[in-house]
Amino acid sequence: MLKTLSFALFIALGGIFAFDRLEREMVYPFDATRVDPRDIGLKLDEEIFESGGKRLVLWRRSAQPGKPTILYFHGNAGNLAARAGRFQRFLERGYGLVALAYRGSSGSEGSPSEKYLAFDAARLLKRMGNYASGQVIIYGESLGSAVALAAIDRAGTQPDALVLEAPFTTVREVALTAYPQLEPLIDRMKSKWNSLARISETTAPLLILHGARDELIPIDMGRQLFAAAPSTEKRLLEVEGGHHTDLWRSDVLPVLWRFIDKRR
């Protein structure tokens, strides 16, 4: 989830005075490139979602009758186009899709921060009635898992189900895992993304997917979130041999599809 930056680079950029800049580069290294989904073979419409005075890019398609809509919050690597393969799988199964490009990503205006990403996501969740006539399933990938939980907490609205892929407890803990030598400075991070606290407000059916060998977000974080979730229907799938970005495998997808297809 965090962009790899060397300790030497940190020192070269001015230590404590450069930390705010480094935090942005580590947590929000978005690709700002705007891509028309039709240009990459996706039968999705691009719309503009206005939030807090900013114009954000939104990709969407309505669900086929009787199918749910996936509200997708992506991770911090790349842009919406980097998820084209996933989006195509959703569409092939007849699911609706609403995928928001965060501020500073995929052509969306503005600069990313926890405050504004959470604000935009919650605003979109509250307005999902404009995009879905049936059930809504939130899918949060890596950083998107924290965005999903923040949206639920801030909107005060539960989805019909929630999928979290490679979620983390707090961004501080992720930073400490990646950069233990920066521990004295990590507490200065403006981004908190305290998913461990926020998941206590989530009662929706829950599926957590986590690679047993995730080198960026240790699987113990997924286990902590699973234990803290009050959902009466919940499952943690520990993907044997799975890393951070290779979880959409032939032994995992049937579990995901069964979980989603129960929401009809």
Disulfide bonds with the S-S distance in Angstrom:
none
